[in-house]
Each structure stands twice: as C-alpha cells, then as structure tokens.
Amino acid sequence: MTQHRHPHQQRLGPQDSLLDQSPLDAAERTCLETIRHMLHSFAAPQSQAWMAAFRCADAGFAPATGPLIATQAMRYIDEVRKSRISVFHFNSAACPPCAAVLTEHERRLMLALHWARRGHPARARLELMLLCEGNEIAHAMARLTALSRALPAPADAAPGPAQTAALHPGAPR
C-alpha cells in the first residue's frame, strides 16, 4: 500500500529530509522521480502515472536503457511493497514543493540503491531491512541488484563488478 503526502501543507516529519541535501546523484534522482510516478500509479491506478514514469526514464537515460530502468525500478518497488506491512509514504513527482522532500521511506529506498551502486552491499541491506520492517528482503535485494546494474555506473563507485554481484548472488542481470 502506498500513500502520497503533501509536505508543503504540513511540517516535515522527523525522518523527512531535503532532496538537495541527500547524497543521491543525477541518475538516482531521475530514478527517484520515475519511482514516484510508479508509486502514484499504485496509489491511484486511474491516474495511469506509470506512463509518466516511463517518459521520465526515457528522458533521463539513454533511449536503449530508459525502458529497462523503468521496468527494473517498478520491480524493485513492487518487491519492497510486498515485504512491508505498513503504508509506504511518498511524495509526488508532479508537485515541486513535495518533490524537494524525501520521506523516510523514499530516503531508505534510495539510499539502498545509492549504496548498491557504490559496492556497499551491507549498507544497502541495512537500508532495505529497515525499510521492510525486518521482513524478508531477498527478493527486494535481487531487484535492487538488477536496477543497480541497469543504471549507469556512478562516478564515485567502488572499483570492480564483484561489489555489485556481492549484493545478491545469482541475482537477475
């Protein structure tokens, strides 16, 4: 289950943070925007916001990889949603004041991706475990690995493909 909040209409929660103060790079921010559209589509299916998610990924990544990234992002958040019991709080990609704020759930989701892309599987797992409320994360880790591999390598990544493979042995490529 997902739920959109309007942070500009209320005070920021104690676990909310500003996107511009996060360590997320441009690819991760584009991925976040894509994911927010997907989450909006889950919360309001009639919105067909998944179409905006694919447009966002197409615009933010190479034409050959945009659809793959959008698909991998959707699979990642779907596995996270399956692992969680509580509502996943997210902010709208279409609302500039909302999009400037990371909810706690978005922050953990994206930090897991951030650390996965940089070859830090233990940090990625920790973020996912906290996000998934201590529930099983094996499928979410597999999807995280696939998304991490689909994204362009970050400038500050740890060297070597072994770090990404270490996230989840046998993960889909």
PAFI-553750 format. One record per residue: residue number from 1; residue in one letter; z, x, y of N, C-alpha, C, CB in turn. Coordinates in steps of 0.1 Angstrom, whole numbers, plus 5000, padded with zeros to 4 digits. Glycine has a CB too. Layout:
BEGIN
+-----+------+------+------+------+-------+-------+-------+------+------+------+-------+-------+-------+
| seq | type | n_zz | n_xx | n_yy | ca_zz | ca_xx | ca_yy | c_zz | c_xx | c_yy | cb_zz | cb_xx | cb_yy |
+-----+------+------+------+------+-------+-------+-------+------+------+------+-------+-------+-------+
| NUM |    A |    Z |    X |    Y |     Z |     X |     Y |    Z |    X |    Y |     Z |     X |     Y |
...
+-----+------+------+------+------+-------+-------+-------+------+------+------+-------+-------+-------+
This chain:
BEGIN
+-----+------+------+------+------+-------+-------+-------+------+------+------+-------+-------+-------+
| seq | type | n_zz | n_xx | n_yy | ca_zz | ca_xx | ca_yy | c_zz | c_xx | c_yy | cb_zz | cb_xx | cb_yy |
+-----+------+------+------+------+-------+-------+-------+------+------+------+-------+-------+-------+
|   1 |    M | 5000 | 5008 | 4988 |  5000 |  5000 |  5000 | 5000 | 5009 | 5012 |  5012 |  4990 |  5000 |
|   2 |    T | 4993 | 5005 | 5023 |  4992 |  5012 |  5035 | 4995 | 5004 | 5047 |  4978 |  5019 |  5037 |
|   3 |    Q | 5000 | 5010 | 5058 |  5003 |  5002 |  5070 | 5000 | 5011 | 5082 |  5018 |  4997 |  5069 |
|   4 |    H | 4993 | 5005 | 5091 |  4990 |  5011 |  5104 | 5000 | 5008 | 5114 |  4976 |  5007 |  5109 |
|   5 |    R | 5004 | 5018 | 5122 |  5014 |  5017 |  5132 | 5007 | 5020 | 5146 |  5027 |  5025 |  5130 |
|   6 |    H | 5013 | 5016 | 5157 |  5008 |  5019 |  5170 | 5019 | 5027 | 5177 |  5004 |  5006 |  5178 |
|   7 |    P | 5019 | 5041 | 5176 |  5030 |  5048 |  5182 | 5030 | 5047 | 5197 |  5028 |  5063 |  5178 |
|   8 |    H | 5019 | 5044 | 5204 |  5019 |  5043 |  5218 | 5026 | 5030 | 5223 |  5005 |  5043 |  5224 |
|   9 |    Q | 5029 | 5021 | 5213 |  5036 |  5009 |  5216 | 5051 | 5010 | 5213 |  5030 |  4997 |  5209 |
|  10 |    Q | 5055 | 5021 | 5207 |  5069 |  5023 |  5203 | 5072 | 5038 | 5204 |  5071 |  5018 |  5189 |
|  11 |    R | 5085 | 5041 | 5203 |  5089 |  5055 |  5203 | 5084 | 5062 | 5190 |  5104 |  5056 |  5205 |
|  12 |    L | 5082 | 5075 | 5191 |  5078 |  5082 |  5180 | 5090 | 5083 | 5170 |  5073 |  5097 |  5183 |
|  13 |    G | 5087 | 5082 | 5157 |  5098 |  5083 |  5147 | 5102 | 5097 | 5147 |  5093 |  5078 |  5134 |
|  14 |    P | 5114 | 5100 | 5141 |  5120 |  5113 |  5140 | 5111 | 5123 | 5132 |  5134 |  5113 |  5134 |
|  15 |    Q | 5103 | 5118 | 5123 |  5094 |  5126 |  5114 | 5080 | 5127 | 5119 |  5095 |  5121 |  5100 |
|  16 |    D | 5077 | 5119 | 5130 |  5063 |  5120 |  5136 | 5061 | 5133 | 5143 |  5060 |  5107 |  5144 |
|  17 |    S | 5049 | 5137 | 5145 |  5046 |  5149 |  5152 | 5033 | 5148 | 5159 |  5047 |  5162 |  5143 |
|  18 |    L | 5031 | 5156 | 5169 |  5018 |  5156 |  5176 | 5007 | 5164 | 5169 |  5020 |  5161 |  5191 |
|  19 |    L | 4996 | 5158 | 5167 |  4985 |  5165 |  5160 | 4981 | 5178 | 5167 |  4973 |  5156 |  5160 |
|  20 |    D | 4981 | 5179 | 5180 |  4977 |  5191 |  5186 | 4987 | 5202 | 5185 |  4975 |  5189 |  5201 |
|  21 |    Q | 4999 | 5199 | 5179 |  5009 |  5210 |  5176 | 5010 | 5213 | 5161 |  5023 |  5205 |  5181 |
|  22 |    S | 5001 | 5207 | 5154 |  5000 |  5210 |  5139 | 4992 | 5222 | 5136 |  4995 |  5198 |  5131 |
|  23 |    P | 4993 | 5228 | 5124 |  4985 |  5240 |  5121 | 4971 | 5236 | 5115 |  4992 |  5248 |  5110 |
|  24 |    L | 4968 | 5223 | 5115 |  4955 |  5219 |  5110 | 4943 | 5225 | 5117 |  4954 |  5204 |  5109 |
|  25 |    D | 4933 | 5230 | 5110 |  4921 |  5235 |  5116 | 4911 | 5223 | 5118 |  4915 |  5246 |  5107 |
|  26 |    A | 4899 | 5227 | 5123 |  4889 |  5216 |  5126 | 4885 | 5209 | 5114 |  4877 |  5223 |  5133 |
|  27 |    A | 4883 | 5215 | 5103 |  4879 |  5208 |  5090 | 4890 | 5199 | 5086 |  4875 |  5218 |  5079 |
|  28 |    E | 4902 | 5203 | 5086 |  4913 |  5194 |  5082 | 4915 | 5183 | 5092 |  4926 |  5203 |  5082 |
|  29 |    R | 4912 | 5185 | 5104 |  4913 |  5174 |  5114 | 4902 | 5163 | 5112 |  4913 |  5179 |  5128 |
|  30 |    T | 4890 | 5168 | 5108 |  4879 |  5159 |  5105 | 4883 | 5152 | 5092 |  4866 |  5167 |  5104 |
|  31 |    C | 4888 | 5159 | 5083 |  4892 |  5153 |  5070 | 4903 | 5142 | 5073 |  4898 |  5163 |  5060 |
|  32 |    L | 4913 | 5145 | 5082 |  4923 |  5135 |  5085 | 4917 | 5123 | 5091 |  4933 |  5141 |  5095 |
|  33 |    E | 4907 | 5125 | 5100 |  4901 |  5113 |  5106 | 4893 | 5105 | 5096 |  4890 |  5117 |  5117 |
|  34 |    T | 4887 | 5111 | 5086 |  4880 |  5105 |  5075 | 4890 | 5097 | 5067 |  4872 |  5115 |  5067 |
|  35 |    I | 4901 | 5103 | 5064 |  4912 |  5097 |  5056 | 4918 | 5085 | 5063 |  4923 |  5107 |  5052 |
|  36 |    R | 4919 | 5086 | 5076 |  4925 |  5075 |  5084 | 4916 | 5063 | 5083 |  4927 |  5078 |  5098 |
|  37 |    H | 4903 | 5065 | 5084 |  4893 |  5054 |  5082 | 4894 | 5048 | 5068 |  4879 |  5058 |  5085 |
|  38 |    M | 4896 | 5056 | 5058 |  4897 |  5051 |  5044 | 4910 | 5043 | 5043 |  4897 |  5063 |  5034 |
|  39 |    L | 4921 | 5048 | 5048 |  4933 |  5041 |  5048 | 4932 | 5027 | 5055 |  4945 |  5049 |  5054 |
|  40 |    H | 4925 | 5027 | 5066 |  4923 |  5014 |  5073 | 4915 | 5005 | 5064 |  4915 |  5016 |  5086 |
|  41 |    S | 4906 | 5010 | 5057 |  4898 |  5001 |  5047 | 4907 | 4996 | 5036 |  4886 |  5010 |  5041 |
|  42 |    F | 4916 | 5004 | 5031 |  4926 |  4999 |  5021 | 4935 | 4988 | 5027 |  4935 |  5010 |  5016 |
|  43 |    A | 4939 | 4990 | 5040 |  4949 |  4981 |  5046 | 4942 | 4968 | 5051 |  4955 |  4987 |  5058 |
|  44 |    A | 4929 | 4969 | 5055 |  4921 |  4957 |  5059 | 4907 | 4958 | 5053 |  4921 |  4957 |  5075 |
|  45 |    P | 4906 | 4954 | 5041 |  4893 |  4956 |  5034 | 4881 | 4949 | 5042 |  4893 |  4950 |  5021 |
|  46 |    Q | 4884 | 4938 | 5049 |  4873 |  4932 |  5056 | 4867 | 4940 | 5067 |  4878 |  4919 |  5062 |
|  47 |    S | 4875 | 4951 | 5071 |  4870 |  4960 |  5082 | 4859 | 4968 | 5078 |  4882 |  4968 |  5087 |
|  48 |    Q | 4857 | 4971 | 5065 |  4848 |  4980 |  5059 | 4848 | 4993 | 5066 |  4833 |  4974 |  5060 |
|  49 |    A | 4860 | 4998 | 5069 |  4862 |  5010 |  5076 | 4858 | 5022 | 5068 |  4877 |  5012 |  5080 |
|  50 |    W | 4856 | 5020 | 5055 |  4851 |  5031 |  5046 | 4838 | 5036 | 5051 |  4850 |  5027 |  5032 |
|  51 |    M | 4830 | 5027 | 5058 |  4817 |  5032 |  5063 | 4819 | 5041 | 5075 |  4809 |  5019 |  5068 |
|  52 |    A | 4829 | 5039 | 5083 |  4832 |  5048 |  5094 | 4837 | 5061 | 5088 |  4843 |  5042 |  5103 |
|  53 |    A | 4844 | 5061 | 5077 |  4849 |  5073 |  5070 | 4837 | 5082 | 5066 |  4857 |  5070 |  5058 |
|  54 |    F | 4827 | 5076 | 5060 |  4815 |  5084 |  5056 | 4807 | 5089 | 5069 |  4806 |  5075 |  5048 |
|  55 |    R | 4806 | 5081 | 5079 |  4800 |  5085 |  5092 | 4807 | 5097 | 5097 |  4799 |  5074 |  5102 |
|  56 |    C | 4820 | 5097 | 5097 |  4829 |  5107 |  5103 | 4826 | 5120 | 5095 |  4844 |  5104 |  5102 |
|  57 |    A | 4827 | 5119 | 5081 |  4824 |  5131 |  5073 | 4810 | 5136 | 5075 |  4827 |  5128 |  5058 |
|  58 |    D | 4800 | 5127 | 5076 |  4787 |  5132 |  5078 | 4785 | 5139 | 5091 |  4777 |  5120 |  5078 |
|  59 |    A | 4792 | 5135 | 5102 |  4791 |  5141 |  5115 | 4799 | 5154 | 5115 |  4796 |  5131 |  5125 |
|  60 |    G | 4810 | 5155 | 5108 |  4818 |  5167 |  5109 | 4815 | 5178 | 5099 |  4832 |  5163 |  5107 |
|  61 |    F | 4807 | 5175 | 5089 |  4804 |  5186 |  5079 | 4789 | 5186 | 5077 |  4811 |  5183 |  5066 |
|  62 |    A | 4785 | 5196 | 5070 |  4771 |  5198 |  5067 | 4765 | 5185 | 5059 |  4768 |  5210 |  5058 |
|  63 |    P | 4753 | 5181 | 5062 |  4748 |  5169 |  5056 | 4749 | 5169 | 5040 |  4733 |  5168 |  5059 |
|  64 |    A | 4748 | 5180 | 5034 |  4749 |  5180 |  5019 | 4764 | 5179 | 5015 |  4743 |  5193 |  5014 |
|  65 |    T | 4773 | 5182 | 5023 |  4787 |  5182 |  5019 | 4795 | 5170 | 5024 |  4794 |  5194 |  5022 |
|  66 |    G | 4791 | 5164 | 5035 |  4798 |  5153 |  5041 | 4802 | 5142 | 5031 |  4791 |  5147 |  5052 |
|  67 |    P | 4792 | 5136 | 5024 |  4795 |  5125 |  5014 | 4804 | 5130 | 5003 |  4782 |  5120 |  5008 |
|  68 |    L | 4803 | 5142 | 4999 |  4812 |  5147 |  4988 | 4826 | 5148 | 4994 |  4807 |  5161 |  4983 |
|  69 |    I | 4828 | 5153 | 5006 |  4841 |  5155 |  5012 | 4847 | 5141 | 5013 |  4840 |  5162 |  5025 |
|  70 |    A | 4840 | 5131 | 5018 |  4845 |  5118 |  5020 | 4849 | 5112 | 5006 |  4834 |  5108 |  5027 |
|  71 |    T | 4841 | 5114 | 4996 |  4845 |  5109 |  4983 | 4857 | 5116 | 4977 |  4833 |  5111 |  4973 |
|  72 |    Q | 4858 | 5129 | 4979 |  4870 |  5136 |  4974 | 4882 | 5132 | 4982 |  4867 |  5151 |  4975 |
|  73 |    A | 4881 | 5130 | 4995 |  4892 |  5125 |  5003 | 4897 | 5112 | 4998 |  4888 |  5125 |  5018 |
|  74 |    M | 4888 | 5103 | 4996 |  4892 |  5089 |  4991 | 4899 | 5090 | 4977 |  4879 |  5080 |  4989 |
|  75 |    R | 4894 | 5099 | 4969 |  4900 |  5100 |  4955 | 4914 | 5106 | 4957 |  4892 |  5109 |  4946 |
|  76 |    Y | 4916 | 5116 | 4966 |  4929 |  5122 |  4969 | 4939 | 5112 | 4974 |  4927 |  5133 |  4979 |
|  77 |    I | 4935 | 5104 | 4984 |  4945 |  5094 |  4989 | 4948 | 5083 | 4979 |  4940 |  5089 |  5003 |
|  78 |    D | 4938 | 5080 | 4971 |  4940 |  5069 |  4961 | 4950 | 5074 | 4951 |  4927 |  5066 |  4954 |
|  79 |    E | 4950 | 5086 | 4947 |  4960 |  5091 |  4937 | 4973 | 5092 | 4944 |  4956 |  5105 |  4932 |
|  80 |    V | 4974 | 5096 | 4956 |  4987 |  5096 |  4963 | 4992 | 5082 | 4964 |  4985 |  5102 |  4978 |
|  81 |    R | 4984 | 5072 | 4968 |  4989 |  5058 |  4969 | 4994 | 5053 | 4955 |  4977 |  5049 |  4973 |
|  82 |    K | 4988 | 5057 | 4944 |  4992 |  5053 |  4931 | 5006 | 5059 | 4927 |  4981 |  5057 |  4920 |
|  83 |    S | 5008 | 5071 | 4932 |  5021 |  5078 |  4929 | 5033 | 5073 | 4937 |  5019 |  5093 |  4931 |
|  84 |    R | 5030 | 5068 | 4949 |  5041 |  5063 |  4958 | 5045 | 5049 | 4955 |  5036 |  5064 |  4973 |
|  85 |    I | 5057 | 5046 | 4958 |  5063 |  5033 |  4957 | 5063 | 5026 | 4971 |  5077 |  5033 |  4951 |
|  86 |    S | 5066 | 5034 | 4981 |  5068 |  5028 |  4995 | 5054 | 5027 | 5001 |  5077 |  5037 |  5003 |
|  87 |    V | 5054 | 5020 | 5012 |  5042 |  5019 |  5021 | 5038 | 5032 | 5027 |  5044 |  5008 |  5032 |
|  88 |    F | 5026 | 5035 | 5027 |  5021 |  5047 |  5034 | 5018 | 5044 | 5048 |  5008 |  5053 |  5026 |
|  89 |    H | 5025 | 5050 | 5057 |  5022 |  5048 |  5072 | 5012 | 5057 | 5077 |  5036 |  5049 |  5080 |
|  90 |    F | 5002 | 5052 | 5084 |  4992 |  5060 |  5090 | 4988 | 5055 | 5104 |  4979 |  5060 |  5081 |
|  91 |    N | 4981 | 5063 | 5112 |  4977 |  5059 |  5125 | 4962 | 5057 | 5125 |  4981 |  5070 |  5135 |
|  92 |    S | 4957 | 5049 | 5134 |  4943 |  5046 |  5134 | 4935 | 5057 | 5140 |  4941 |  5033 |  5143 |
|  93 |    A | 4924 | 5060 | 5134 |  4914 |  5070 |  5139 | 4907 | 5064 | 5151 |  4904 |  5074 |  5128 |
|  94 |    A | 4906 | 5051 | 5153 |  4899 |  5045 |  5163 | 4907 | 5043 | 5176 |  4894 |  5031 |  5159 |
|  95 |    C | 4920 | 5046 | 5176 |  4929 |  5044 |  5187 | 4933 | 5058 | 5192 |  4941 |  5036 |  5183 |
|  96 |    P | 4927 | 5063 | 5203 |  4931 |  5077 |  5207 | 4945 | 5080 | 5209 |  4924 |  5080 |  5221 |
|  97 |    P | 4954 | 5072 | 5215 |  4968 |  5075 |  5215 | 4974 | 5075 | 5201 |  4975 |  5065 |  5224 |
|  98 |    C | 4970 | 5067 | 5193 |  4975 |  5067 |  5179 | 4971 | 5079 | 5171 |  4971 |  5054 |  5171 |
|  99 |    A | 4958 | 5083 | 5173 |  4952 |  5094 |  5165 | 4958 | 5107 | 5170 |  4937 |  5094 |  5168 |
| 100 |    A | 4965 | 5108 | 5181 |  4971 |  5120 |  5186 | 4984 | 5123 | 5179 |  4973 |  5120 |  5201 |
| 101 |    V | 4989 | 5113 | 5171 |  5002 |  5115 |  5164 | 5000 | 5115 | 5149 |  5011 |  5103 |  5169 |
| 102 |    L | 5007 | 5124 | 5143 |  5008 |  5124 |  5128 | 5020 | 5117 | 5124 |  5007 |  5138 |  5123 |
| 103 |    T | 5019 | 5107 | 5115 |  5031 |  5101 |  5109 | 5036 | 5111 | 5099 |  5027 |  5087 |  5102 |
| 104 |    E | 5048 | 5109 | 5094 |  5054 |  5118 |  5084 | 5045 | 5119 | 5072 |  5068 |  5114 |  5080 |
| 105 |    H | 5040 | 5107 | 5068 |  5032 |  5106 |  5056 | 5019 | 5114 | 5058 |  5029 |  5092 |  5052 |
| 106 |    E | 5012 | 5112 | 5069 |  5000 |  5119 |  5072 | 5002 | 5134 | 5073 |  4994 |  5114 |  5085 |
| 107 |    R | 5013 | 5138 | 5079 |  5017 |  5152 |  5080 | 5018 | 5158 | 5066 |  5029 |  5154 |  5088 |
| 108 |    R | 5025 | 5152 | 5058 |  5027 |  5158 |  5044 | 5014 | 5158 | 5036 |  5038 |  5150 |  5036 |
| 109 |    L | 5006 | 5147 | 5037 |  4993 |  5147 |  5031 | 4984 | 5158 | 5035 |  4986 |  5133 |  5033 |
| 110 |    M | 4984 | 5160 | 5048 |  4975 |  5171 |  5054 | 4981 | 5185 | 5052 |  4972 |  5168 |  5068 |
| 111 |    L | 4994 | 5186 | 5053 |  4999 |  5200 |  5050 | 4997 | 5204 | 5036 |  5014 |  5200 |  5053 |
| 112 |    A | 4997 | 5194 | 5026 |  4994 |  5198 |  5013 | 4980 | 5203 | 5012 |  4995 |  5185 |  5003 |
| 113 |    L | 4970 | 5197 | 5019 |  4957 |  5202 |  5019 | 4956 | 5215 | 5027 |  4948 |  5192 |  5026 |
| 114 |    H | 4963 | 5216 | 5038 |  4963 |  5229 |  5045 | 4968 | 5241 | 5037 |  4973 |  5228 |  5058 |
| 115 |    W | 4979 | 5239 | 5029 |  4984 |  5250 |  5021 | 4975 | 5252 | 5009 |  4998 |  5246 |  5016 |
| 116 |    A | 4969 | 5242 | 5003 |  4960 |  5243 |  4992 | 4948 | 5252 | 4996 |  4955 |  5230 |  4987 |
| 117 |    R | 4942 | 5249 | 5007 |  4931 |  5257 |  5012 | 4934 | 5271 | 5015 |  4925 |  5250 |  5024 |
| 118 |    R | 4946 | 5274 | 5017 |  4950 |  5288 |  5020 | 4957 | 5295 | 5008 |  4960 |  5288 |  5032 |
| 119 |    G | 4955 | 5290 | 4997 |  4960 |  5296 |  4985 | 4975 | 5297 | 4983 |  4955 |  5310 |  4985 |
| 120 |    H | 4982 | 5286 | 4988 |  4997 |  5285 |  4986 | 5000 | 5272 | 4978 |  5004 |  5284 |  5000 |
| 121 |    P | 4998 | 5273 | 4965 |  5000 |  5261 |  4957 | 5014 | 5256 | 4956 |  4996 |  5264 |  4943 |
| 122 |    A | 5024 | 5264 | 4957 |  5038 |  5259 |  4957 | 5041 | 5251 | 4969 |  5048 |  5271 |  4956 |
| 123 |    R | 5036 | 5255 | 4981 |  5038 |  5248 |  4993 | 5031 | 5234 | 4992 |  5034 |  5256 |  5005 |
| 124 |    A | 5019 | 5235 | 4987 |  5011 |  5222 |  4986 | 5018 | 5213 | 4977 |  4997 |  5226 |  4980 |
| 125 |    R | 5023 | 5218 | 4965 |  5030 |  5209 |  4956 | 5043 | 5203 | 4962 |  5034 |  5217 |  4943 |
| 126 |    L | 5050 | 5211 | 4969 |  5062 |  5206 |  4976 | 5059 | 5195 | 4985 |  5069 |  5218 |  4984 |
| 127 |    E | 5049 | 5196 | 4994 |  5045 |  5185 |  5003 | 5041 | 5173 | 4995 |  5033 |  5190 |  5012 |
| 128 |    L | 5034 | 5174 | 4984 |  5030 |  5163 |  4976 | 5042 | 5156 | 4969 |  5019 |  5167 |  4966 |
| 129 |    M | 5051 | 5164 | 4964 |  5063 |  5159 |  4957 | 5071 | 5151 | 4967 |  5071 |  5170 |  4952 |
| 130 |    L | 5072 | 5156 | 4979 |  5080 |  5148 |  4989 | 5072 | 5135 | 4993 |  5083 |  5157 |  5002 |
| 131 |    L | 5059 | 5137 | 4995 |  5051 |  5125 |  4999 | 5051 | 5114 | 4988 |  5037 |  5130 |  5002 |
| 132 |    C | 5051 | 5119 | 4976 |  5050 |  5109 |  4965 | 5064 | 5106 | 4959 |  5042 |  5115 |  4953 |
| 133 |    E | 5074 | 5109 | 4967 |  5088 |  5104 |  4965 | 5093 | 5108 | 4951 |  5088 |  5089 |  4965 |
| 134 |    G | 5089 | 5120 | 4947 |  5094 |  5126 |  4934 | 5087 | 5121 | 4922 |  5109 |  5123 |  4933 |
| 135 |    N | 5077 | 5112 | 4924 |  5070 |  5107 |  4913 | 5059 | 5117 | 4908 |  5063 |  5094 |  4916 |
| 136 |    E | 5053 | 5114 | 4897 |  5042 |  5122 |  4891 | 5031 | 5126 | 4901 |  5036 |  5116 |  4878 |
| 137 |    I | 5028 | 5139 | 4902 |  5018 |  5143 |  4912 | 5006 | 5150 | 4905 |  5024 |  5152 |  4922 |
| 138 |    A | 5005 | 5150 | 4892 |  4995 |  5158 |  4885 | 4981 | 5153 | 4890 |  4996 |  5157 |  4870 |
| 139 |    H | 4979 | 5140 | 4890 |  4965 |  5135 |  4894 | 4962 | 5137 | 4908 |  4964 |  5120 |  4890 |
| 140 |    A | 4973 | 5136 | 4917 |  4971 |  5139 |  4931 | 4968 | 5154 | 4933 |  4983 |  5135 |  4939 |
| 141 |    M | 4974 | 5162 | 4926 |  4971 |  5177 |  4927 | 4957 | 5180 | 4923 |  4981 |  5185 |  4918 |
| 142 |    A | 4952 | 5173 | 4912 |  4939 |  5176 |  4908 | 4929 | 5171 | 4919 |  4936 |  5168 |  4895 |
| 143 |    R | 4931 | 5160 | 4925 |  4923 |  5155 |  4935 | 4924 | 5164 | 4948 |  4926 |  5140 |  4939 |
| 144 |    L | 4936 | 5169 | 4951 |  4938 |  5178 |  4962 | 4930 | 5191 | 4960 |  4953 |  5181 |  4964 |
| 145 |    T | 4930 | 5196 | 4948 |  4922 |  5208 |  4945 | 4907 | 5205 | 4947 |  4925 |  5212 |  4930 |
| 146 |    A | 4903 | 5194 | 4942 |  4888 |  5191 |  4943 | 4884 | 5190 | 4958 |  4885 |  5178 |  4936 |
| 147 |    L | 4893 | 5183 | 4966 |  4890 |  5182 |  4980 | 4890 | 5196 | 4987 |  4900 |  5173 |  4987 |
| 148 |    S | 4900 | 5204 | 4984 |  4901 |  5217 |  4989 | 4889 | 5225 | 4986 |  4914 |  5224 |  4984 |
| 149 |    R | 4884 | 5224 | 4974 |  4872 |  5232 |  4971 | 4859 | 5227 | 4978 |  4869 |  5231 |  4956 |
| 150 |    A | 4859 | 5214 | 4981 |  4847 |  5208 |  4988 | 4847 | 5212 | 5003 |  4848 |  5193 |  4987 |
| 151 |    L | 4858 | 5214 | 5009 |  4859 |  5218 |  5023 | 4854 | 5232 | 5025 |  4873 |  5216 |  5028 |
| 152 |    P | 4849 | 5235 | 5037 |  4846 |  5250 |  5039 | 4859 | 5258 | 5039 |  4839 |  5251 |  5053 |
| 153 |    A | 4858 | 5270 | 5035 |  4869 |  5279 |  5035 | 4875 | 5281 | 5049 |  4866 |  5293 |  5028 |
| 154 |    P | 4888 | 5281 | 5050 |  4894 |  5283 |  5063 | 4893 | 5298 | 5067 |  4909 |  5279 |  5064 |
| 155 |    A | 4893 | 5301 | 5080 |  4892 |  5315 |  5085 | 4905 | 5323 | 5080 |  4891 |  5315 |  5100 |
| 156 |    D | 4916 | 5316 | 5079 |  4928 |  5323 |  5075 | 4932 | 5321 | 5061 |  4940 |  5318 |  5084 |
| 157 |    A | 4923 | 5319 | 5052 |  4926 |  5317 |  5038 | 4930 | 5330 | 5031 |  4913 |  5311 |  5031 |
| 158 |    A | 4938 | 5328 | 5021 |  4942 |  5339 |  5012 | 4930 | 5343 | 5005 |  4954 |  5336 |  5003 |
| 159 |    P | 4928 | 5356 | 5002 |  4916 |  5361 |  4995 | 4915 | 5356 | 4981 |  4915 |  5376 |  4996 |
| 160 |    G | 4903 | 5354 | 4976 |  4901 |  5351 |  4962 | 4901 | 5337 | 4958 |  4910 |  5359 |  4954 |
| 161 |    P | 4893 | 5333 | 4948 |  4893 |  5319 |  4943 | 4904 | 5316 | 4934 |  4880 |  5316 |  4936 |
| 162 |    A | 4911 | 5326 | 4929 |  4922 |  5323 |  4920 | 4933 | 5315 | 4926 |  4928 |  5337 |  4915 |
| 163 |    Q | 4935 | 5316 | 4939 |  4946 |  5309 |  4945 | 4943 | 5294 | 4945 |  4948 |  5313 |  4960 |
| 164 |    T | 4930 | 5290 | 4947 |  4927 |  5276 |  4946 | 4927 | 5271 | 4932 |  4912 |  5274 |  4952 |
| 165 |    A | 4923 | 5279 | 4923 |  4923 |  5275 |  4909 | 4937 | 5273 | 4904 |  4916 |  5285 |  4900 |
| 166 |    A | 4947 | 5281 | 4910 |  4961 |  5281 |  4906 | 4967 | 5267 | 4909 |  4968 |  5292 |  4912 |
| 167 |    L | 4961 | 5260 | 4918 |  4967 |  5247 |  4922 | 4969 | 5238 | 4910 |  4959 |  5240 |  4933 |
| 168 |    H | 4958 | 5237 | 4902 |  4959 |  5228 |  4891 | 4949 | 5233 | 4881 |  4956 |  5214 |  4895 |
| 169 |    P | 4953 | 5240 | 4870 |  4944 |  5245 |  4860 | 4936 | 5233 | 4854 |  4952 |  5252 |  4849 |
| 170 |    G | 4923 | 5236 | 4853 |  4914 |  5225 |  4847 | 4911 | 5214 | 4857 |  4921 |  5220 |  4835 |
| 171 |    A | 4914 | 5216 | 4870 |  4911 |  5206 |  4879 | 4896 | 5204 | 4881 |  4917 |  5209 |  4893 |
| 172 |    P | 4891 | 5192 | 4884 |  4877 |  5190 |  4886 | 4872 | 5198 | 4898 |  4874 |  5175 |  4889 |
| 173 |    R | 4860 | 5203 | 4896 |  4854 |  5212 |  4906 | 4843 | 5204 | 4914 |  4847 |  5224 |  4900 |
+-----+------+------+------+------+-------+-------+-------+------+------+------+-------+-------+-------+
